[in-house]
Amino acid sequence: MNSNVEEAVRVLRKGGLILYPTDTIWGIGCDARNEDAVRRVFELKQRADSKSLVLLARDEAMIGEYVEEIPEMALQLLEVNDAPMTIIYPGARIAHPVGKSGKLGDGLAPSCVAADGTTGMRIPHASGFCMELLKAFGAPIVSTSANISGNPSPKSFDDVDAAIKAGVDHIVARECEGVSTGAASQIIKVDMDGGIKIIRG
């Protein structure tokens, strides 16, 4: 395993936050199943928790583990997609406390699921690092822009606010940047009836 991937996985599994290059822009990442880690992301970004976070998934199979059913329209979009595209899926599986320990069972952290039960996921095909990271980690990873809420999204590492760099537990080496667009992904919301809505073009 790539040492950069190995260290990032170690931090994620401990509930830590990483600063990493995605297929679009530099992002803040954490285990999308870990509510405490997700809350830290909101706090670091100074962002209202009513706003949803984008998640990265390695493939359709991983997405299928965290939503009740993948709409046919979403499958068609994934098949023809050749640019970064986040799809908002209905029926997200939320992790609920299990037993006396209070630990969350299988599913996404509640803060990764919108009030209407949806969650946004993207497969970062263009980023070799992200794809390798997702394969090694084995679960969705939060991918929200590495900026203080209201400030511009960072197109490069140099654009990332010092407070963000200081607030994460691990910064992925810049050599992992690879191919990135420098712009946020398109966001499309789909429903089980085949309807689609472009949230961000």
C-alpha atoms as one frame of an Amber mdcrd trajectory, in Angstrom:
protein
   0.000   0.000   0.000   1.190   3.514  -0.853   2.607   5.127   2.322   0.480
   8.249   1.770  -2.641   6.089   1.566  -1.573   3.993   4.543  -1.135   7.001
   6.828  -4.415   8.576   5.705  -6.274   5.322   6.386  -4.694   5.087   9.837
  -5.925   8.578  10.724  -9.411   7.972   9.321  -9.814   4.750  11.281  -8.933
   6.585  14.489 -11.685   9.119  13.817  -9.289  11.811  12.631  -9.561  14.481
   9.950  -7.402  14.633   6.838  -6.657  17.434   4.394  -6.360  15.855   0.962
  -6.503  16.505  -2.793  -9.626  15.177  -4.484 -10.595  14.986  -8.150 -11.895
  18.558  -7.905 -10.364  20.701  -5.130  -8.547  20.249  -1.824 -10.927  18.823
   0.749 -11.381  17.926   4.389 -12.084  14.253   4.883 -13.170  11.879   7.620
 -14.944   8.564   8.068 -18.497   9.229   6.869 -19.776   6.680   9.424 -18.234
   8.454  12.420 -20.567  11.113  13.817 -17.962  12.622  16.138 -15.524  13.062
  13.248 -18.205  14.597  11.038 -19.130  17.060  13.783 -15.480  18.111  13.963
 -15.588  18.887  10.236 -18.565  21.208  10.724 -16.811  22.926  13.611 -13.562
  23.369  11.690 -15.353  24.880   8.711 -17.585  26.981  11.002 -20.456  25.670
   8.951 -24.119  25.265   9.852 -24.960  21.607  10.376 -28.096  22.041   8.280
 -25.896  21.990   5.177 -25.148  18.555   3.749 -21.673  17.189   3.085 -20.509
  15.453  -0.090 -19.105  11.953   0.303 -16.701   9.997  -1.882 -17.322   6.340
  -2.712 -15.127   3.975  -4.715 -17.834   2.428  -6.902 -21.526   1.636  -7.298
 -21.217  -1.331  -4.935 -19.999   0.921  -2.113 -22.781   3.420  -2.773 -25.283
   0.561  -2.676 -24.188  -0.352   0.843 -25.282   3.043   2.162 -28.530   3.752
   0.304 -31.686   1.646   0.226 -31.665   1.414  -3.561 -29.783   3.144  -6.367
 -32.295   4.727  -8.779 -32.041   3.568 -12.390 -31.524   7.163 -13.499 -28.481
   7.410 -11.214 -27.023   4.245 -12.748 -27.455   5.761 -16.220 -25.756   8.988
 -15.145 -22.841   7.065 -13.641 -22.445   5.102 -16.867 -22.135   8.138 -19.136
 -20.404  10.486 -16.720 -16.930  11.691 -17.714 -16.603  14.669 -15.354 -16.802
  15.052 -11.555 -20.458  14.562 -10.662 -22.045  14.247  -7.235 -25.383  12.475
  -7.167 -27.830  12.997  -4.311 -29.426   9.647  -3.537 -32.708   9.020  -1.693
 -33.008   6.527   1.130 -29.652   6.932   2.850 -28.899   4.324   5.512 -28.293
   6.084   8.825 -26.195   4.528  11.572 -28.163   4.182  14.804 -26.861   3.488
  18.318 -26.464  -0.204  19.072 -26.754  -1.666  22.578 -25.667  -0.034  25.821
 -22.383   1.219  24.405 -24.146   3.851  22.339 -21.795   3.143  19.441 -23.270
   3.547  15.989 -23.998   0.484  13.883 -23.591   0.152  10.124 -24.652   3.162
   8.102 -23.741   6.796   7.583 -23.238   9.259  10.412 -26.553  11.093  10.971
 -24.898  14.420  10.079 -24.074  13.058   6.614 -27.758  12.603   5.845 -30.044
  15.516   4.944 -33.400  16.082   6.605 -35.170  14.491   3.629 -33.159  11.276
   4.010 -30.825  11.897   1.083 -27.052  11.867   0.823 -24.676  13.083  -1.895
 -21.917  10.793  -3.175 -19.329  10.988  -5.943 -16.959   8.442  -7.454 -13.631
  10.301  -7.969 -12.508   8.430 -11.092  -9.878  11.018 -12.061  -8.012  10.828
  -8.753  -5.785   7.786  -8.452  -5.011   8.707  -4.854  -8.688   8.971  -3.830
  -9.605   5.721  -5.557  -6.747   3.900  -3.819  -7.665   5.497  -0.492 -11.299
   4.436  -0.791 -10.303   0.901  -1.722  -7.993   0.633   1.286 -10.407   2.276
   3.729 -13.436   0.331   2.535 -16.104   2.925   3.303 -17.283   6.371   2.144
 -15.182   9.384   3.099 -16.408  12.928   3.656 -15.184  15.307   0.956 -16.049
  18.894   1.769 -14.100  21.874   0.465 -11.149  22.818   2.688 -12.285  26.330
   3.490 -13.948  28.287   6.263 -17.645  28.526   5.400 -18.302  31.535   3.178
 -14.728  31.759   1.878 -13.666  30.640  -1.634 -12.948  26.941  -2.172  -9.201
  26.221  -2.436  -8.089  25.375  -5.967  -4.610  24.438  -4.705  -2.900  23.602
  -1.428  -1.529  27.140  -1.196  -5.104  28.451  -1.152  -6.040  26.453   1.952
  -6.560  28.630   5.049  -3.945  28.205   7.785  -6.716  27.495  10.311  -7.843
  24.513   8.244  -4.297  23.157   7.973  -3.859  23.497  11.726  -7.236  21.927
  12.493  -6.789  18.569  10.759  -4.898  15.543  12.072  -3.041  14.732   8.850
  -2.140  16.536   5.626  -1.703  14.329   2.579   1.470  14.989   0.591   1.033
  17.465  -2.250   2.605  14.944  -4.625  -0.687  13.021  -4.462  -2.586  15.888
  -6.095  -2.704  14.254  -9.516  -5.530  15.349 -11.797  -7.998  17.837 -10.338
 -10.347  20.309 -11.967  -9.863  23.111  -9.456 -13.634  23.546  -9.396 -16.441
  21.983  -7.393 -18.347  19.079  -8.942 -21.705  19.171 -10.621 -24.493  18.112
  -8.241 -27.594  16.270  -9.463 -30.470  15.065  -7.290 -32.313  11.933  -8.427
 -35.412  10.150  -7.161 -36.756   6.639  -7.527 -39.296   7.737 -10.140 -36.604
   8.845 -12.577 -36.812  12.537 -11.811 -33.654  14.615 -11.773 -32.857  18.108
 -10.519 -29.636  19.969 -11.214 -28.536  21.537  -7.912 -25.189  22.842  -9.204
 -24.244  22.834 -12.880
